[in-house]
């Protein structure tokens, strides 16, 4: 009885094993999962370069020796000084300072402050203009890559200074004194008297004397 039972158990075990083997053969092979290949990519960062900035802080008349002129006088030859702050100009950068007095324009190409990242306080002195009677408008502009980036405007009216004669005058009684020659105020080679008249309309130009 024991032997028979043992044979039945072995037969069932053998049968189960063969059945399991058949099912295993019919079963589709397990899929192989390949390891993901890491992909390395370089991402460009945004430009962190400091932006260039300009800001005109003031502009005013000066003499040709850079002394402040206040008030301006008719017949004088003056410049305009432009003060400004600058930050972030590349070492190879440049800009243009443009000044116009009643539309009569002067300009300087500049590289002051190039290559320095700190905020700098700079100035440019530009000239010259002959000051004529009446009200005048001055406009100062900084151009960067051909575009105006900072502008300021001011107006002024010059005073007229006449010759000072102190009485009594020394000299011959009953003899009149008059100015016969005036200094030429035109630095370009033309003719300009203290009233603003030019050419043949100007007073006689020459060495001033009385």
N, CA, C and O of each residue as an XYZ file, in Angstrom:
840
protein
N       0.836     -1.203      0.000
C       0.000      0.000      0.000
C       0.860      1.238      0.000
O       0.588      2.222     -0.688
N       1.844      1.161      0.746
C       2.772      2.301      0.798
C       3.506      2.456     -0.506
O       3.748      3.566     -0.980
N       3.861      1.306     -1.088
C       4.595      1.375     -2.351
C       3.713      1.936     -3.439
O       4.159      2.749     -4.248
N       2.430      1.499     -3.466
C       1.494      1.977     -4.499
C       1.270      3.472     -4.353
O       1.294      4.211     -5.338
N       1.058      3.907     -3.148
C       0.853      5.353     -2.929
C       2.064      6.155     -3.358
O       1.936      7.250     -3.907
N       3.218      5.616     -3.110
C       4.426      6.342     -3.502
C       4.565      6.429     -5.002
O       5.031      7.431     -5.545
N       4.142      5.330     -5.686
C       4.220      5.392     -7.148
C       3.243      6.410     -7.718
O       3.568      7.156     -8.642
N       2.006      6.429     -7.136
C       1.030      7.425     -7.624
C       1.550      8.856     -7.434
O       1.398      9.696     -8.320
N       2.137      9.116     -6.327
C       2.672     10.484     -6.063
C       3.772     10.853     -7.034
O       3.822     11.982     -7.522
N       4.657      9.909     -7.320
C       5.736     10.171     -8.279
C       5.185     10.387     -9.678
O       5.679     11.232    -10.426
N       4.118      9.589    -10.044
C       3.533      9.754    -11.369
C       2.915     11.132    -11.517
O       3.094     11.802    -12.534
N       2.150     11.568    -10.442
C       1.537     12.895    -10.527
C       2.605     13.990    -10.601
O       2.473     14.952    -11.357
N       3.641     13.829     -9.824
C       4.737     14.816     -9.841
C       5.386     14.877    -11.198
O       5.717     15.954    -11.693
N       5.577     13.673    -11.822
C       6.183     13.643    -13.159
C       5.263     14.272    -14.181
O       5.699     14.972    -15.095
N       3.920     13.995    -14.000
C       2.944     14.566    -14.936
C       2.911     16.078    -14.820
O       2.933     16.783    -15.829
N       2.857     16.583    -13.586
C       2.850     18.044    -13.373
C       4.121     18.691    -13.941
O       4.086     19.786    -14.504
N       5.200     18.007    -13.779
C       6.444     18.589    -14.259
C       6.457     18.686    -15.769
O       6.909     19.683    -16.331
N       5.942     17.612    -16.450
C       5.931     17.656    -17.912
C       4.945     18.706    -18.408
O       5.194     19.384    -19.405
N       3.818     18.833    -17.701
C       2.835     19.853    -18.110
C       3.400     21.250    -17.932
O       3.246     22.123    -18.786
N       4.053     21.435    -16.807
C       4.662     22.755    -16.578
C       5.695     23.056    -17.625
O       5.819     24.208    -18.041
N       6.430     22.089    -18.061
C       7.459     22.299    -19.074
C       6.817     22.686    -20.407
O       7.324     23.556    -21.115
N       5.660     22.015    -20.758
C       4.994     22.366    -22.002
C       4.478     23.799    -21.969
O       4.619     24.546    -22.937
N       3.869     24.174    -20.825
C       3.387     25.560    -20.714
C       4.531     26.561    -20.783
O       4.378     27.651    -21.333
N       5.647     26.196    -20.237
C       6.811     27.091    -20.270
C       7.329     27.259    -21.680
O       7.788     28.333    -22.070
N       7.246     26.140    -22.466
C       7.716     26.256    -23.841
C       6.786     27.134    -24.671
O       7.229     27.858    -25.563
N       5.462     27.062    -24.361
C       4.510     27.892    -25.111
C       4.531     29.352    -24.673
O       4.103     30.238    -25.414
N       5.019     29.587    -23.494
C       5.023     30.951    -22.943
C       6.016     31.812    -23.716
O       7.152     31.384    -23.921
N       5.624     33.022    -24.157
C       6.561     33.893    -24.909
C       7.744     34.291    -24.035
O       7.616     34.476    -22.825
N       8.867     34.412    -24.669
C      10.068     34.777    -23.899
C       9.903     36.151    -23.246
O       9.312     37.069    -23.815
N      10.420     36.253    -22.094
C      10.348     37.537    -21.383
C      11.125     38.603    -22.149
O      12.223     38.365    -22.654
N      10.517     39.784    -22.217
C      11.184     40.888    -22.921
C      12.401     41.360    -22.149
O      12.426     41.429    -20.920
N      13.386     41.672    -22.931
C      14.595     42.210    -22.317
C      14.476     43.730    -22.242
O      14.165     44.404    -23.224
N      14.724     44.217    -21.098
C      14.665     45.670    -20.910
C      16.088     46.220    -20.928
O      16.862     46.080    -19.981
N      16.382     46.847    -22.048
C      17.713     47.439    -22.156
C      17.821     48.629    -21.217
O      16.852     49.353    -20.988
N      18.978     48.809    -20.698
C      19.210     49.983    -19.853
C      19.185     51.257    -20.704
O      19.726     51.289    -21.809
N      18.560     52.283    -20.182
C      18.494     53.546    -20.926
C      19.883     54.160    -21.038
O      20.626     54.265    -20.062
N      20.206     54.560    -22.266
C      21.503     55.189    -22.493
C      21.422     56.661    -22.094
O      20.589     57.388    -22.634
N      22.240     57.110    -21.190
C      22.161     58.531    -20.784
C      22.528     59.452    -21.946
O      23.467     59.183    -22.695
N      21.773     60.541    -22.081
C      22.013     61.527    -23.137
C      22.494     62.813    -22.484
O      21.835     63.357    -21.598
N      23.630     63.284    -22.923
C      24.205     64.518    -22.383
C      24.004     65.633    -23.396
O      24.324     65.468    -24.573
N      23.474     66.770    -22.948
C      23.248     67.910    -23.831
C      23.735     69.172    -23.145
O      23.631     69.316    -21.927
N      24.269     70.085    -23.947
C      24.739     71.374    -23.431
C      23.679     72.423    -23.700
O      23.249     72.604    -24.839
N      23.270     73.094    -22.683
C      22.282     74.150    -22.824
C      22.968     75.500    -22.667
O      23.638     75.763    -21.668
N      22.787     76.347    -23.672
C      23.424     77.659    -23.620
C      22.694     78.541    -22.626
O      21.463     78.578    -22.599
N      23.459     79.249    -21.809
C      22.893     80.163    -20.837
C      22.637     81.510    -21.479
O      23.274     81.864    -22.471
N      21.704     82.260    -20.915
C      21.451     83.593    -21.428
C      22.663     84.476    -21.195
O      23.467     84.237    -20.294
N      22.773     85.493    -22.022
C      23.911     86.395    -21.930
C      23.858     87.146    -20.600
O      22.881     87.833    -20.304
N      24.916     87.008    -19.807
C      24.972     87.689    -18.512
C      25.829     88.949    -18.581
O      26.192     89.516    -17.551
N      26.152     89.386    -19.805
C      26.966     90.582    -19.955
C      26.214     91.804    -19.412
O      25.023     91.967    -19.676
N      26.898     92.645    -18.667
C      26.289     93.841    -18.106
C      25.873     94.781    -19.225
O      26.674     95.094    -20.105
N      24.623     95.233    -19.196
C      24.124     96.130    -20.225
C      24.794     97.496    -20.107
O      25.043     97.992    -19.008
N      25.078     98.085    -21.260
C      25.687     99.409    -21.285
C      24.610    100.459    -21.058
O      23.554    100.418    -21.688
N      24.878    101.400    -20.155
C      23.900    102.444    -19.867
C      24.595    103.802    -19.826
O      25.724    103.925    -19.350
N      23.899    104.816    -20.333
C      24.367    106.191    -20.331
C      23.283    107.062    -19.705
O      22.092    106.806    -19.880
N      23.704    108.097    -18.972
C      22.748    109.046    -18.398
C      23.423    110.408    -18.279
O      24.342    110.587    -17.480
N      22.955    111.376    -19.088
C      23.469    112.740    -18.970
C      22.937    113.352    -17.686
O      21.731    113.348    -17.438
N      23.839    113.875    -16.876
C      23.435    114.461    -15.596
C      23.309    115.981    -15.666
O      22.513    116.565    -14.930
N      24.085    116.634    -16.542
C      23.991    118.093    -16.690
C      24.740    118.531    -17.934
O      25.573    117.803    -18.474
N      24.423    119.733    -18.373
C      25.128    120.358    -19.501
C      25.030    121.868    -19.321
O      23.992    122.383    -18.905
N      26.124    122.581    -19.638
C      26.141    124.027    -19.444
C      27.259    124.636    -20.280
O      28.125    123.936    -20.804
N      27.213    125.980    -20.390
C      28.231    126.716    -21.148
C      29.508    126.856    -20.335
O      29.475    127.037    -19.118
N      30.632    126.770    -21.033
C      31.925    127.081    -20.431
C      32.731    127.927    -21.405
O      32.407    128.028    -22.588
N      33.782    128.528    -20.879
C      34.739    129.197    -21.753
C      35.602    128.136    -22.426
O      35.482    126.948    -22.128
N      36.460    128.566    -23.325
C      37.346    127.612    -23.998
C      38.389    127.042    -23.045
O      39.070    126.073    -23.378
N      38.519    127.641    -21.854
C      39.414    127.101    -20.829
C      38.639    126.300    -19.782
O      39.156    126.024    -18.699
N      37.394    125.927    -20.107
C      36.545    125.045    -19.310
C      35.986    125.691    -18.046
O      35.503    124.978    -17.166
N      36.035    126.998    -17.928
C      35.412    127.682    -16.790
C      33.925    127.904    -17.075
O      33.543    128.232    -18.198
N      33.104    127.723    -16.062
C      31.662    127.883    -16.234
C      31.336    129.326    -16.611
O      31.860    130.262    -16.007
N      30.473    129.505    -17.609
C      30.063    130.832    -18.069
C      28.627    131.070    -17.611
O      27.708    130.371    -18.039
N      28.438    132.060    -16.739
C      27.099    132.392    -16.258
C      27.105    133.825    -15.744
O      27.731    134.094    -14.719
N      26.432    134.753    -16.417
C      25.676    134.509    -17.644
C      26.584    134.580    -18.866
O      27.707    135.079    -18.796
N      26.081    134.076    -19.979
C      26.816    134.205    -21.238
C      26.719    135.640    -21.725
O      25.757    136.349    -21.430
N      27.724    136.053    -22.471
C      27.753    137.424    -22.991
C      27.810    137.397    -24.514
O      28.480    136.556    -25.113
N      27.101    138.325    -25.118
C      27.110    138.441    -26.577
C      28.533    138.718    -27.047
O      29.236    139.557    -26.483
N      28.942    138.005    -28.080
C      30.261    138.238    -28.661
C      31.346    137.330    -28.134
O      32.447    137.321    -28.684
N      31.080    136.562    -27.084
C      32.102    135.657    -26.561
C      32.097    134.346    -27.357
O      31.126    134.013    -28.037
N      33.202    133.621    -27.251
C      33.343    132.313    -27.893
C      33.333    131.263    -26.789
O      34.232    131.231    -25.948
N      32.322    130.410    -26.792
C      32.128    129.485    -25.678
C      32.002    128.037    -26.143
O      31.786    127.743    -27.319
N      32.149    127.143    -25.153
C      31.962    125.713    -25.358
C      30.745    125.243    -24.575
O      30.113    126.015    -23.854
N      30.429    123.959    -24.730
C      29.395    123.312    -23.908
C      30.012    122.077    -23.267
O      30.620    121.249    -23.944
N      29.847    121.967    -21.958
C      30.329    120.782    -21.249
C      29.155    119.860    -20.940
O      28.114    120.301    -20.453
N      29.339    118.573    -21.232
C      28.311    117.557    -20.992
C      28.834    116.587    -19.935
O      29.840    115.913    -20.154
N      28.161    116.516    -18.800
C      28.511    115.574    -17.735
C      27.557    114.378    -17.806
O      26.359    114.556    -18.028
N      28.077    113.168    -17.620
C      27.221    111.986    -17.748
C      27.791    110.813    -16.955
O      28.978    110.770    -16.632
N      26.914    109.875    -16.657
C      27.304    108.616    -16.018
C      27.291    107.505    -17.065
O      26.442    107.471    -17.956
N      28.256    106.601    -16.930
C      28.402    105.501    -17.891
C      28.687    104.214    -17.134
O      29.450    104.209    -16.168
N      28.065    103.113    -17.581
C      28.322    101.809    -16.977
C      28.249    100.711    -18.047
O      27.375    100.719    -18.914
N      29.191     99.770    -17.957
C      29.110     98.562    -18.776
C      29.544     98.694    -20.211
O      29.148     97.870    -21.035
N      30.343     99.694    -20.556
C      30.801     99.816    -21.936
C      31.909     98.798    -22.194
O      32.895     98.779    -21.457
N      31.778     97.944    -23.226
C      32.831     96.962    -23.521
C      34.161     97.636    -23.810
O      34.207     98.817    -24.154
N      35.253     96.874    -23.667
C      36.589     97.434    -23.850
C      36.807     97.941    -25.266
O      37.627     98.832    -25.487
N      36.082     97.382    -26.227
C      36.216     97.844    -27.618
C      35.053     98.736    -28.028
O      34.838     98.968    -29.217
N      34.295     99.240    -27.044
C      33.115    100.041    -27.346
C      33.435    101.511    -27.538
O      34.514    101.976    -27.172
N      32.504    102.227    -28.105
C      32.630    103.664    -28.314
C      31.253    104.294    -28.441
O      30.253    103.592    -28.597
N      31.205    105.591    -28.375
C      29.951    106.330    -28.458
C      30.252    107.733    -28.964
O      31.416    108.112    -29.088
N      29.216    108.501    -29.254
C      29.380    109.853    -29.796
C      28.587    110.839    -28.951
O      27.405    110.632    -28.676
N      29.252    111.911    -28.545
C      28.589    112.998    -27.828
C      28.315    114.111    -28.836
O      29.232    114.626    -29.474
N      27.045    114.471    -28.968
C      26.619    115.456    -29.963
C      26.005    116.650    -29.241
O      25.135    116.484    -28.386
N      26.461    117.852    -29.585
C      25.901    119.078    -29.011
C      25.503    120.002    -30.154
O      26.272    120.211    -31.093
N      24.310    120.544    -30.067
C      23.824    121.491    -31.077
C      23.329    122.749    -30.385
O      22.516    122.678    -29.464
N      23.820    123.904    -30.831
C      23.348    125.203    -30.357
C      22.526    125.805    -31.483
O      23.062    126.195    -32.521
N      21.227    125.876    -31.268
C      20.295    126.340    -32.299
C      20.474    125.571    -33.607
O      20.362    126.141    -34.692
N      20.754    124.267    -33.492
C      20.897    123.431    -34.674
C      22.294    123.384    -35.254
O      22.573    122.560    -36.125
N      23.197    124.273    -34.777
C      24.587    124.270    -35.232
C      25.340    123.215    -34.422
O      25.612    123.404    -33.237
N      25.669    122.118    -35.072
C      26.086    120.906    -34.357
C      27.591    120.681    -34.349
O      28.283    120.929    -35.336
N      28.083    120.199    -33.196
C      29.458    119.706    -33.045
C      29.356    118.323    -32.411
O      28.394    118.037    -31.697
N      30.339    117.466    -32.666
C      30.307    116.141    -32.057
C      31.708    115.585    -31.851
O      32.648    115.924    -32.570
N      31.819    114.716    -30.844
C      33.070    114.031    -30.534
C      32.806    112.541    -30.437
O      31.863    112.121    -29.765
N      33.633    111.732    -31.104
C      33.606    110.284    -30.909
C      34.485    109.947    -29.709
O      35.636    110.376    -29.637
N      33.938    109.173    -28.761
C      34.624    108.933    -27.502
C      34.718    107.442    -27.173
O      33.905    106.632    -27.618
N      35.744    107.108    -26.374
C      35.887    105.757    -25.801
C      36.115    105.842    -24.291
O      36.495    104.852    -23.666
N      35.885    107.012    -23.706
C      36.076    107.180    -22.264
C      35.231    106.168    -21.499
O      34.040    106.019    -21.773
N      35.842    105.471    -20.541
C      35.113    104.529    -19.705
C      34.995    103.134    -20.272
O      34.374    102.273    -19.649
N      35.578    102.879    -21.448
C      35.469    101.553    -22.057
C      36.200    100.510    -21.216
O      37.310    100.755    -20.744
N      35.572     99.343    -21.030
C      36.194     98.237    -20.327
C      36.052     98.257    -18.825
O      36.569     97.364    -18.153
N      35.368     99.246    -18.270
C      35.191     99.345    -16.821
C      33.729     99.069    -16.483
O      32.839     99.742    -17.003
N      33.470     98.087    -15.617
C      32.096     97.716    -15.289
C      31.471     98.605    -14.230
O      30.250     98.610    -14.073
N      32.287     99.359    -13.499
C      31.741    100.247    -12.474
C      31.103    101.473    -13.115
O      31.464    101.863    -14.225
N      30.153    102.076    -12.408
C      29.557    103.320    -12.878
C      30.581    104.444    -12.778
O      31.197    104.640    -11.730
N      30.760    105.178    -13.870
C      31.752    106.246    -13.907
C      31.086    107.579    -14.203
O      30.119    107.644    -14.962
N      31.602    108.630    -13.605
C      31.138    109.987    -13.869
C      32.161    110.662    -14.779
O      33.309    110.866    -14.386
N      31.739    111.006    -15.992
C      32.644    111.517    -17.011
C      32.108    112.839    -17.557
O      30.970    113.223    -17.288
N      32.954    113.531    -18.332
C      32.483    114.739    -19.011
C      33.221    114.893    -20.334
O      34.340    114.412    -20.510
N      32.557    115.579    -21.256
C      33.150    115.937    -22.544
C      32.872    117.412    -22.767
O      31.743    117.867    -22.582
N      33.896    118.166    -23.166
C      33.752    119.594    -23.429
C      33.886    119.816    -24.935
O      34.904    119.468    -25.534
N      32.854    120.394    -25.537
C      32.779    120.514    -26.995
C      32.568    121.975    -27.374
O      31.832    122.695    -26.700
N      33.201    122.404    -28.432
C      33.009    123.773    -28.927
C      33.631    123.943    -30.294
O      34.062    122.968    -30.910
N      33.680    125.154    -30.767
C      33.242    126.386    -30.114
C      32.053    126.989    -30.864
O      31.769    126.637    -32.009
N      31.353    127.930    -30.164
C      30.290    128.709    -30.767
C      30.474    130.179    -30.387
O      30.899    130.506    -29.278
N      30.148    131.042    -31.324
C      30.129    132.481    -31.031
C      28.732    132.818    -30.524
O      27.737    132.484    -31.167
N      28.657    133.475    -29.375
C      27.368    133.767    -28.754
C      26.797    135.052    -29.348
O      27.417    136.113    -29.283
N      25.623    134.935    -29.918
C      24.955    136.067    -30.567
C      23.751    136.495    -29.717
O      23.346    135.758    -28.818
N      23.176    137.668    -29.985
C      22.036    138.139    -29.182
C      20.819    137.233    -29.334
O      20.676    136.506    -30.317
N      19.939    137.302    -28.320
C      18.687    136.548    -28.374
C      18.764    135.251    -27.579
O      19.820    134.856    -27.086
N      17.608    134.606    -27.472
C      17.531    133.350    -26.735
C      18.069    132.193    -27.584
O      17.859    132.145    -28.796
N      18.761    131.273    -26.928
C      19.356    130.129    -27.628
C      18.961    128.831    -26.940
O      18.696    128.797    -25.738
N      18.928    127.770    -27.726
C      18.621    126.431    -27.217
C      19.797    125.511    -27.488
O      20.297    125.423    -28.610
N      20.231    124.824    -26.433
C      21.334    123.859    -26.546
C      20.775    122.460    -26.277
O      20.079    122.231    -25.287
N      21.092    121.543    -27.170
C      20.693    120.145    -26.965
C      21.928    119.261    -26.990
O      22.718    119.307    -27.933
N      22.091    118.449    -25.938
C      23.216    117.519    -25.835
C      22.677    116.094    -25.883
O      21.703    115.766    -25.205
N      23.314    115.255    -26.686
C      22.853    113.884    -26.883
C      24.043    112.934    -26.896
O      25.113    113.272    -27.401
N      23.848    111.738    -26.335
C      24.830    110.664    -26.472
C      24.246    109.615    -27.409
O      23.170    109.076    -27.152
N      24.956    109.327    -28.495
C      24.550    108.315    -29.455
C      25.367    107.051    -29.235
O      26.590    107.109    -29.102
N      24.685    105.905    -29.198
C      25.344    104.607    -29.047
C      24.846    103.713    -30.168
O      23.653    103.424    -30.259
N      25.765    103.276    -31.023
C      25.415    102.505    -32.220
C      24.402    103.259    -33.077
O      23.484    102.669    -33.648
N      24.591    104.587    -33.155
C      23.736    105.395    -34.013
C      22.389    105.736    -33.438
O      21.570    106.356    -34.116
N      22.132    105.344    -32.193
C      20.841    105.623    -31.564
C      21.028    106.550    -30.367
O      21.931    106.340    -29.558
N      20.177    107.581    -30.245
C      20.267    108.461    -29.071
C      19.821    107.726    -27.818
O      18.699    107.224    -27.757
N      20.698    107.660    -26.814
C      20.385    106.923    -25.589
C      20.197    107.844    -24.392
O      19.667    107.414    -23.367
N      20.618    109.092    -24.497
C      20.407    110.052    -23.415
C      20.471    111.460    -23.996
O      21.362    111.772    -24.786
N      19.522    112.309    -23.600
C      19.433    113.661    -24.163
C      19.037    114.650    -23.073
O      18.257    114.330    -22.177
N      19.588    115.855    -23.165
C      19.154    116.941    -22.294
C      19.162    118.237    -23.090
O      19.873    118.360    -24.087
N      18.367    119.201    -22.643
C      18.228    120.482    -23.344
C      18.208    121.618    -22.326
O      17.629    121.487    -21.247
N      18.846    122.730    -22.679
C      18.718    123.923    -21.840
C      18.712    125.158    -22.733
O      19.185    125.131    -23.869
N      18.163    126.243    -22.188
C      18.071    127.520    -22.909
C      18.853    128.592    -22.151
O      19.049    128.495    -20.939
N      19.293    129.607    -22.878
C      19.948    130.755    -22.242
C      19.795    131.983    -23.130
O      19.636    131.881    -24.347
N      19.846    133.131    -22.495
C      19.819    134.413    -23.201
C      21.028    135.222    -22.751
O      21.124    135.568    -21.574
N      21.946    135.531    -23.650
C      23.165    136.242    -23.239
C      22.901    137.724    -22.965
O      21.946    138.315    -23.470
N      23.772    138.291    -22.159
C      23.712    139.731    -21.910
C      24.628    140.436    -22.909
O      25.556    139.842    -23.459
N      24.344    141.702    -23.122
C      25.169    142.505    -24.029
C      26.066    143.416    -23.202
O      25.588    144.205    -22.387
N      27.353    143.298    -23.417
C      28.324    144.121    -22.706
C      28.866    145.175    -23.665
O      29.488    144.841    -24.673
N      28.628    146.452    -23.348
C      29.144    147.533    -24.184
C      30.453    148.068    -23.625
O      30.855    147.719    -22.515
N      31.114    148.919    -24.401
C      32.367    149.511    -23.911
C      32.097    150.415    -22.708
O      31.095    151.129    -22.653
N      32.997    150.363    -21.771
C      32.850    151.182    -20.571
C      33.710    152.441    -20.716
O      34.932    152.367    -20.841
N      33.043    153.592    -20.695
C      33.755    154.870    -20.764
C      33.502    155.616    -19.456
O      32.361    155.775    -19.022
N      34.537    156.044    -18.873
C      34.442    156.708    -17.582
C      34.633    158.222    -17.787
O      35.607    158.677    -18.388
N      33.681    158.957    -17.273
C      33.787    160.418    -17.410
C      34.394    160.999    -16.121
O      34.132    160.475    -15.039
N      35.183    162.051    -16.213
C      35.562    162.689    -17.497
C      36.685    161.929    -18.196
O      37.508    161.282    -17.549
N      36.707    162.015    -19.529
C      37.744    161.364    -20.314
C      38.965    162.272    -20.400
O      38.861    163.483    -20.595
N      40.102    161.652    -20.249
C      41.338    162.423    -20.452
C      41.580    162.571    -21.942
O      41.246    161.680    -22.723
N      42.151    163.676    -22.331
C      42.455    163.880    -23.732
C      42.292    165.322    -24.140
O      42.337    166.228    -23.308
N      42.102    165.525    -25.419
C      41.983    166.879    -25.968
C      40.539    167.348    -25.880
O      39.639    166.631    -26.317
N      40.287    168.549    -25.321
C      38.913    169.054    -25.241
C      38.267    169.164    -26.621
O      38.924    169.503    -27.605
N      36.963    168.871    -26.673
C      36.149    169.001    -27.880
C      36.534    167.994    -28.975
O      36.197    168.189    -30.143
N      37.231    166.931    -28.599
C      37.585    165.906    -29.579
C      36.775    164.655    -29.266
O      36.740    164.181    -28.131
N      36.120    164.131    -30.311
C      35.294    162.943    -30.132
C      36.136    161.673    -30.199
O      37.106    161.579    -30.950
N      35.726    160.691    -29.378
C      36.380    159.381    -29.403
C      35.351    158.344    -29.868
O      34.196    158.365    -29.441
N      35.775    157.467    -30.720
C      34.870    156.407    -31.204
C      35.681    155.157    -31.494
O      36.885    155.219    -31.746
N      34.996    154.018    -31.454
C      35.630    152.737    -31.791
C      35.585    152.568    -33.297
O      34.515    152.654    -33.901
N      36.724    152.332    -33.903
C      36.772    152.224    -35.368
C      37.034    150.797    -35.843
O      36.727    150.471    -36.990
N      37.585    149.951    -35.002
C      37.837    148.552    -35.377
C      37.312    147.623    -34.287
O      37.391    147.936    -33.099
N      36.775    146.477    -34.704
C      36.234    145.491    -33.768
C      36.932    144.152    -33.980
O      37.368    143.822    -35.083
N      37.022    143.404    -32.909
C      37.621    142.074    -33.018
C      36.719    141.132    -33.812
O      35.496    141.154    -33.670
N      37.343    140.309    -34.645
C      36.611    139.302    -35.408
C      36.332    138.108    -34.498
O      37.259    137.494    -33.970
N      35.062    137.787    -34.318
C      34.674    136.707    -33.422
C      34.403    135.387    -34.145
O      33.996    134.413    -33.511
N      34.620    135.341    -35.449
C      34.376    134.111    -36.201
C      35.654    133.264    -36.226
O      36.628    133.657    -36.869
N      35.676    132.098    -35.535
C      36.901    131.284    -35.496
C      37.141    130.488    -36.773
O      38.191    129.861    -36.919
N      36.174    130.502    -37.712
C      36.315    129.684    -38.918
C      36.963    130.427    -40.082
O      37.198    129.830    -41.133
N      37.254    131.703    -39.921
C      37.870    132.460    -41.008
C      36.948    133.465    -41.654
O      37.379    134.251    -42.498
N      35.661    133.451    -41.263
C      34.725    134.444    -41.782
C      34.802    135.732    -40.986
O      35.779    135.979    -40.279
N      33.767    136.550    -41.104
C      33.726    137.835    -40.412
C      32.480    137.895    -39.544
O      31.369    137.671    -40.023
N      32.668    138.200    -38.262
C      31.551    138.272    -37.330
C      31.873    139.312    -36.272
O      32.915    139.243    -35.620
N      30.959    140.295    -36.102
C      31.200    141.300    -35.070
C      30.411    140.960    -33.809
O      29.710    139.949    -33.769
N      30.520    141.792    -32.789
C      29.931    141.484    -31.490
C      28.407    141.512    -31.513
O      27.777    140.973    -30.602
N      27.799    142.121    -32.520
C      26.337    142.166    -32.604
C      25.762    140.931    -33.278
O      24.548    140.730    -33.274
N      26.635    140.091    -33.862
C      26.174    138.925    -34.598
C      26.127    139.143    -36.094
O      25.821    138.217    -36.845
N      26.431    140.377    -36.549
C      26.431    140.669    -37.992
C      27.641    140.023    -38.647
O      28.705    139.918    -38.036
N      27.476    139.593    -39.889
C      28.554    138.922    -40.614
C      28.823    139.605    -41.942
O      28.021    140.399    -42.434
N      29.979    139.273    -42.508
C      30.328    139.778    -43.830
C      30.389    141.283    -43.889
O      30.898    141.946    -42.985
N      29.847    141.814    -44.995
C      29.905    143.272    -45.201
C      28.995    144.025    -44.241
O      29.148    145.234    -44.072
N      28.039    143.324    -43.600
C      27.141    143.977    -42.658
C      27.789    144.179    -41.293
O      27.268    144.910    -40.451
N      28.919    143.531    -41.085
C      29.593    143.643    -39.791
C      30.315    144.973    -39.679
O      30.654    145.599    -40.684
N      30.548    145.401    -38.426
C      31.376    146.579    -38.219
C      32.770    146.319    -38.739
O      33.164    145.167    -38.926
N      33.515    147.376    -38.974
C      34.863    147.215    -39.489
C      35.680    146.334    -38.550
O      35.816    146.609    -37.358
N      36.222    145.260    -39.137
C      36.985    144.294    -38.349
C      38.458    144.635    -38.427
O      38.991    144.954    -39.491
N      39.087    144.562    -37.303
C      40.523    144.811    -37.237
C      40.940    144.846    -35.780
O      40.188    144.413    -34.907
N      42.090    145.339    -35.518
C      42.563    145.452    -34.145
C      41.780    146.555    -33.449
O      41.775    147.700    -33.900
N      41.127    146.210    -32.362
C      40.281    147.184    -31.683
C      41.139    148.262    -31.041
O      42.127    147.964    -30.370
N      40.753    149.520    -31.253
C      41.409    150.647    -30.588
C      40.464    151.828    -30.590
O      39.492    151.852    -31.345
N      40.742    152.794    -29.758
C      39.905    153.990    -29.713
C      40.783    155.196    -29.975
O      40.293    156.326    -29.986
